[in-house]
Protein backbone atom coordinates (compact mmCIF):
# COMPACT_ATOMS: atom_id res chain seq x y z
CA UNK A 1 0.00 0.00 0.00
CA UNK A 2 1.44 3.37 -1.02
CA UNK A 3 2.53 5.64 1.83
CA UNK A 4 0.88 8.67 0.21
CA UNK A 5 -2.42 6.79 0.06
CA UNK A 6 -2.23 6.01 3.78
CA UNK A 7 -1.53 9.65 4.67
CA UNK A 8 -4.67 10.72 2.79
CA UNK A 9 -6.76 8.80 5.34
CA UNK A 10 -5.08 10.08 8.51
CA UNK A 11 -6.67 12.46 11.00
CA UNK A 12 -3.40 13.85 12.41
CA UNK A 13 -4.26 14.12 16.09
CA UNK A 14 -3.13 16.05 19.14
CA UNK A 15 -5.64 16.14 21.99
CA UNK A 16 -3.48 16.16 25.12
CA UNK A 17 -4.64 18.67 27.70
CA UNK A 18 -1.17 20.24 27.83
CA UNK A 19 -0.83 20.73 24.06
CA UNK A 20 0.68 24.16 23.39
CA UNK A 21 0.45 26.41 20.34
CA UNK A 22 3.89 25.45 19.04
CA UNK A 23 2.90 21.77 19.05
CA UNK A 24 -0.38 22.55 17.32
CA UNK A 25 1.46 24.52 14.63
CA UNK A 26 3.83 21.62 14.00
CA UNK A 27 0.85 19.28 13.72
CA UNK A 28 -0.82 21.54 11.16
CA UNK A 29 2.31 22.01 9.10
CA UNK A 30 2.92 18.26 9.04
CA UNK A 31 -0.66 17.64 7.93
CA UNK A 32 -0.24 20.09 5.07
CA UNK A 33 3.16 18.68 4.09
CA UNK A 34 1.96 15.07 3.99
CA UNK A 35 -1.52 15.82 2.58
CA UNK A 36 -3.36 14.26 5.51
CA UNK A 37 -7.14 14.13 5.72
CA UNK A 38 -7.35 16.54 8.66
CA UNK A 39 -5.86 17.74 11.92
CA UNK A 40 -7.84 16.72 15.00
CA UNK A 41 -7.33 19.32 17.72
CA UNK A 42 -8.92 20.62 20.92
CA UNK A 43 -11.88 22.99 20.41
CA UNK A 44 -9.98 25.86 22.03
CA UNK A 45 -7.53 25.90 19.12
CA UNK A 46 -9.99 25.76 16.22
CA UNK A 47 -10.33 29.50 15.68
CA UNK A 48 -6.60 30.13 15.99
CA UNK A 49 -5.75 27.35 13.55
CA UNK A 50 -8.32 28.58 11.04
CA UNK A 51 -6.98 32.11 11.28
CA UNK A 52 -3.42 30.85 10.78
CA UNK A 53 -3.99 28.26 8.05
CA UNK A 54 -7.40 28.97 6.54
CA UNK A 55 -8.36 26.44 3.88
CA UNK A 56 -4.90 24.86 3.67
CA UNK A 57 -6.10 21.95 5.78
CA UNK A 58 -9.30 20.40 7.13
CA UNK A 59 -9.88 21.16 10.80
CA UNK A 60 -11.46 18.45 12.96
CA UNK A 61 -12.28 18.90 16.62
CA UNK A 62 -13.88 16.92 19.43
CA UNK A 63 -17.22 17.40 21.20
CA UNK A 64 -18.13 16.15 24.68
CA UNK A 65 -14.61 14.81 24.87
CA UNK A 66 -13.42 12.46 26.23
CA UNK A 67 -16.16 11.16 28.54
CA UNK A 68 -19.31 12.03 26.60
CA UNK A 69 -21.50 12.81 29.58
CA UNK A 70 -22.02 16.51 28.86
CA UNK A 71 -25.66 17.37 28.27
CA UNK A 72 -26.94 17.45 24.72
CA UNK A 73 -27.42 21.21 24.99
CA UNK A 74 -23.74 21.68 25.86
CA UNK A 75 -22.62 19.40 23.02
CA UNK A 76 -24.88 21.27 20.60
CA UNK A 77 -23.38 24.60 21.65
CA UNK A 78 -19.87 23.18 21.33
CA UNK A 79 -20.66 21.95 17.83
CA UNK A 80 -22.13 25.24 16.69
CA UNK A 81 -19.19 27.20 18.02
CA UNK A 82 -16.63 24.83 16.47
CA UNK A 83 -18.28 25.08 13.06
CA UNK A 84 -18.60 28.87 13.28
CA UNK A 85 -14.89 29.13 14.10
CA UNK A 86 -13.72 27.03 11.19
CA UNK A 87 -14.08 23.32 11.96
CA UNK A 88 -15.30 21.25 9.04
CA UNK A 89 -15.42 17.98 11.00
CA UNK A 90 -16.56 17.23 14.55
CA UNK A 91 -16.01 14.01 16.49
CA UNK A 92 -18.61 13.67 19.27
CA UNK A 93 -18.59 11.20 22.15
CA UNK A 94 -21.87 9.42 22.91
CA UNK A 95 -23.32 9.50 26.41
CA UNK A 96 -22.19 6.13 27.73
CA UNK A 97 -24.57 6.47 30.67
CA UNK A 98 -27.45 6.45 28.21
CA UNK A 99 -25.92 3.40 26.54
CA UNK A 100 -25.59 1.51 29.82
CA UNK A 101 -29.16 2.46 30.73
CA UNK A 102 -30.34 1.01 27.43
CA UNK A 103 -31.73 4.39 26.34
CA UNK A 104 -30.70 4.07 22.70
CA UNK A 105 -33.50 6.32 21.46
CA UNK A 106 -31.93 9.13 23.45
CA UNK A 107 -28.52 8.37 21.95
CA UNK A 108 -30.00 8.48 18.45
CA UNK A 109 -31.78 11.74 19.19
CA UNK A 110 -28.56 13.36 20.43
CA UNK A 111 -26.68 12.28 17.31
CA UNK A 112 -29.44 13.74 15.13
CA UNK A 113 -29.38 17.03 17.04
CA UNK A 114 -25.61 17.35 16.64
CA UNK A 115 -25.77 16.43 12.97
CA UNK A 116 -28.30 19.22 12.47
CA UNK A 117 -25.99 21.59 14.37
CA UNK A 118 -23.05 20.54 12.20
CA UNK A 119 -25.05 21.12 9.02
CA UNK A 120 -23.05 20.15 5.96
CA UNK A 121 -19.93 19.48 8.03
CA UNK A 122 -18.81 15.94 8.82
CA UNK A 123 -20.04 14.37 12.07
CA UNK A 124 -18.18 11.38 13.50
CA UNK A 125 -19.62 9.52 16.48
CA UNK A 126 -17.18 8.05 19.01
CA UNK A 127 -18.73 5.09 20.79
CA UNK A 128 -15.69 4.07 22.93
CA UNK A 129 -15.79 0.35 22.18
CA UNK A 130 -13.58 -0.69 25.11
CA UNK A 131 -16.47 -0.08 27.53
CA UNK A 132 -19.17 -1.84 25.50
CA UNK A 133 -20.65 -5.28 25.11
CA UNK A 134 -21.08 -6.69 21.62
CA UNK A 135 -24.82 -6.09 21.80
CA UNK A 136 -24.25 -2.45 22.78
CA UNK A 137 -21.90 -2.00 19.84
CA UNK A 138 -24.52 -3.43 17.49
CA UNK A 139 -27.23 -1.17 18.91
CA UNK A 140 -24.93 1.84 18.54
CA UNK A 141 -24.35 1.02 14.89
CA UNK A 142 -28.10 1.46 14.50
CA UNK A 143 -28.07 4.72 16.49
CA UNK A 144 -25.30 6.18 14.33
CA UNK A 145 -27.02 5.09 11.13
CA UNK A 146 -30.46 6.34 12.13
CA UNK A 147 -29.10 9.56 13.64
CA UNK A 148 -27.67 10.59 10.29
CA UNK A 149 -24.00 10.73 11.24
CA UNK A 150 -21.29 10.46 8.62
CA UNK A 151 -18.93 8.18 10.56
CA UNK A 152 -18.75 5.79 13.45
CA UNK A 153 -15.46 6.00 15.36
CA UNK A 154 -14.11 3.33 17.68
CA UNK A 155 -12.39 5.24 20.43
CA UNK A 156 -11.24 8.47 22.03
CA UNK A 157 -7.73 7.21 22.61
CA UNK A 158 -8.27 8.07 26.29
CA UNK A 159 -10.10 4.86 27.24
CA UNK A 160 -8.72 1.53 28.41
CA UNK A 161 -8.19 0.24 24.86
CA UNK A 162 -8.41 1.41 21.27
CA UNK A 163 -9.48 0.16 17.87
CA UNK A 164 -9.60 -3.53 17.00
CA UNK A 165 -10.16 -5.33 13.71
CA UNK A 166 -12.96 -7.29 15.32
CA UNK A 167 -14.89 -4.12 16.05
CA UNK A 168 -14.43 -2.81 12.52
CA UNK A 169 -15.72 -6.10 11.11
CA UNK A 170 -18.70 -5.91 13.49
CA UNK A 171 -19.44 -2.36 12.32
CA UNK A 172 -19.43 -3.47 8.68
CA UNK A 173 -22.11 -6.05 9.42
CA UNK A 174 -24.45 -3.69 11.22
CA UNK A 175 -24.06 -0.17 9.79
CA UNK A 176 -26.61 0.93 7.23
CA UNK A 177 -26.74 3.73 4.70
CA UNK A 178 -23.57 5.63 3.87
CA UNK A 179 -21.94 5.60 7.33
CA UNK A 180 -18.16 5.33 7.14
CA UNK A 181 -15.73 4.03 9.75
CA UNK A 182 -12.86 5.61 11.65
CA UNK A 183 -10.38 3.62 13.74
CA UNK A 184 -8.61 5.45 16.57
CA UNK A 185 -6.53 4.55 19.58
CA UNK A 186 -3.69 2.06 19.76
CA UNK A 187 -2.69 2.25 16.09
CA UNK A 188 1.06 1.73 16.34
CA UNK A 189 2.41 0.00 13.23
CA UNK A 190 2.26 0.27 9.46
CA UNK A 191 0.57 -3.11 9.45
CA UNK A 192 -2.16 -1.67 11.71
CA UNK A 193 -2.69 1.25 9.34
CA UNK A 194 -2.85 -0.94 6.26
CA UNK A 195 -5.15 -3.51 7.87
CA UNK A 196 -7.67 -0.93 9.05
CA UNK A 197 -7.79 0.58 5.57
CA UNK A 198 -8.14 -2.84 3.96
CA UNK A 199 -11.01 -3.64 6.33
CA UNK A 200 -12.85 -0.59 5.06
CA UNK A 201 -11.94 2.32 7.35
CA UNK A 202 -12.01 5.66 5.58
CA UNK A 203 -10.14 7.43 8.39
CA UNK A 204 -7.60 6.54 11.03
CA UNK A 205 -6.98 8.81 13.99
CA UNK A 206 -3.41 8.77 15.26
CA UNK A 207 -0.66 11.06 16.48
CA UNK A 208 2.04 8.67 15.26
CA UNK A 209 1.53 8.37 11.50
CA UNK A 210 4.73 10.15 10.50
CA UNK A 211 6.81 8.17 12.99
CA UNK A 212 5.23 4.91 11.80
CA UNK A 213 5.47 5.58 8.08
CA UNK A 214 8.98 7.05 8.11
CA UNK A 215 10.50 3.85 9.48
CA UNK A 216 12.70 2.15 6.94
CA UNK A 217 12.60 5.06 4.49
C-alpha positions in Angstrom: 0.0 0.0 0.0 1.4 3.4 -1.0 2.5 5.6 1.8 0.9 8.7 0.2 -2.4 6.8 0.1 -2.2 6.0 3.8 -1.5 9.6 4.7 -4.7 10.7 2.8 -6.8 8.8 5.3 -5.1 10.1 8.5 -6.7 12.5 11.0 -3.4 13.8 12.4 -4.3 14.1 16.1 -3.1 16.1 19.1 -5.6 16.1 22.0 -3.5 16.2 25.1 -4.6 18.7 27.7 -1.2 20.2 27.8 -0.8 20.7 24.1 0.7 24.2 23.4 0.5 26.4 20.3 3.9 25.5 19.0 2.9 21.8 19.0 -0.4 22.5 17.3 1.5 24.5 14.6 3.8 21.6 14.0 0.9 19.3 13.7 -0.8 21.5 11.2 2.3 22.0 9.1 2.9 18.3 9.0 -0.7 17.6 7.9 -0.2 20.1 5.1 3.2 18.7 4.1 2.0 15.1 4.0 -1.5 15.8 2.6 -3.4 14.3 5.5 -7.1 14.1 5.7 -7.4 16.5 8.7 -5.9 17.7 11.9 -7.8 16.7 15.0 -7.3 19.3 17.7 -8.9 20.6 20.9 -11.9 23.0 20.4 -10.0 25.9 22.0 -7.5 25.9 19.1 -10.0 25.8 16.2 -10.3 29.5 15.7 -6.6 30.1 16.0 -5.7 27.4 13.5 -8.3 28.6 11.0 -7.0 32.1 11.3 -3.4 30.8 10.8 -4.0 28.3 8.0 -7.4 29.0 6.5 -8.4 26.4 3.9 -4.9 24.9 3.7 -6.1 22.0 5.8 -9.3 20.4 7.1 -9.9 21.2 10.8 -11.5 18.5 13.0 -12.3 18.9 16.6 -13.9 16.9 19.4 -17.2 17.4 21.2 -18.1 16.1 24.7 -14.6 14.8 24.9 -13.4 12.5 26.2 -16.2 11.2 28.5 -19.3 12.0 26.6 -21.5 12.8 29.6 -22.0 16.5 28.9 -25.7 17.4 28.3 -26.9 17.5 24.7 -27.4 21.2 25.0 -23.7 21.7 25.9 -22.6 19.4 23.0 -24.9 21.3 20.6 -23.4 24.6 21.7 -19.9 23.2 21.3 -20.7 21.9 17.8 -22.1 25.2 16.7 -19.2 27.2 18.0 -16.6 24.8 16.5 -18.3 25.1 13.1 -18.6 28.9 13.3 -14.9 29.1 14.1 -13.7 27.0 11.2 -14.1 23.3 12.0 -15.3 21.2 9.0 -15.4 18.0 11.0 -16.6 17.2 14.5 -16.0 14.0 16.5 -18.6 13.7 19.3 -18.6 11.2 22.2 -21.9 9.4 22.9 -23.3 9.5 26.4 -22.2 6.1 27.7 -24.6 6.5 30.7 -27.5 6.5 28.2 -25.9 3.4 26.5 -25.6 1.5 29.8 -29.2 2.5 30.7 -30.3 1.0 27.4 -31.7 4.4 26.3 -30.7 4.1 22.7 -33.5 6.3 21.5 -31.9 9.1 23.5 -28.5 8.4 21.9 -30.0 8.5 18.4 -31.8 11.7 19.2 -28.6 13.4 20.4 -26.7 12.3 17.3 -29.4 13.7 15.1 -29.4 17.0 17.0 -25.6 17.3 16.6 -25.8 16.4 13.0 -28.3 19.2 12.5 -26.0 21.6 14.4 -23.1 20.5 12.2 -25.0 21.1 9.0 -23.1 20.2 6.0 -19.9 19.5 8.0 -18.8 15.9 8.8 -20.0 14.4 12.1 -18.2 11.4 13.5 -19.6 9.5 16.5 -17.2 8.1 19.0 -18.7 5.1 20.8 -15.7 4.1 22.9 -15.8 0.4 22.2 -13.6 -0.7 25.1 -16.5 -0.1 27.5 -19.2 -1.8 25.5 -20.6 -5.3 25.1 -21.1 -6.7 21.6 -24.8 -6.1 21.8 -24.2 -2.5 22.8 -21.9 -2.0 19.8 -24.5 -3.4 17.5 -27.2 -1.2 18.9 -24.9 1.8 18.5 -24.3 1.0 14.9 -28.1 1.5 14.5 -28.1 4.7 16.5 -25.3 6.2 14.3 -27.0 5.1 11.1 -30.5 6.3 12.1 -29.1 9.6 13.6 -27.7 10.6 10.3 -24.0 10.7 11.2 -21.3 10.5 8.6 -18.9 8.2 10.6 -18.7 5.8 13.5 -15.5 6.0 15.4 -14.1 3.3 17.7 -12.4 5.2 20.4 -11.2 8.5 22.0 -7.7 7.2 22.6 -8.3 8.1 26.3 -10.1 4.9 27.2 -8.7 1.5 28.4 -8.2 0.2 24.9 -8.4 1.4 21.3 -9.5 0.2 17.9 -9.6 -3.5 17.0 -10.2 -5.3 13.7 -13.0 -7.3 15.3 -14.9 -4.1 16.1 -14.4 -2.8 12.5 -15.7 -6.1 11.1 -18.7 -5.9 13.5 -19.4 -2.4 12.3 -19.4 -3.5 8.7 -22.1 -6.1 9.4 -24.5 -3.7 11.2 -24.1 -0.2 9.8 -26.6 0.9 7.2 -26.7 3.7 4.7 -23.6 5.6 3.9 -21.9 5.6 7.3 -18.2 5.3 7.1 -15.7 4.0 9.7 -12.9 5.6 11.7 -10.4 3.6 13.7 -8.6 5.4 16.6 -6.5 4.6 19.6 -3.7 2.1 19.8 -2.7 2.2 16.1 1.1 1.7 16.3 2.4 0.0 13.2 2.3 0.3 9.5 0.6 -3.1 9.4 -2.2 -1.7 11.7 -2.7 1.3 9.3 -2.9 -0.9 6.3 -5.1 -3.5 7.9 -7.7 -0.9 9.0 -7.8 0.6 5.6 -8.1 -2.8 4.0 -11.0 -3.6 6.3 -12.8 -0.6 5.1 -11.9 2.3 7.3 -12.0 5.7 5.6 -10.1 7.4 8.4 -7.6 6.5 11.0 -7.0 8.8 14.0 -3.4 8.8 15.3 -0.7 11.1 16.5 2.0 8.7 15.3 1.5 8.4 11.5 4.7 10.1 10.5 6.8 8.2 13.0 5.2 4.9 11.8 5.5 5.6 8.1 9.0 7.1 8.1 10.5 3.9 9.5 12.7 2.2 6.9 12.6 5.1 4.5 
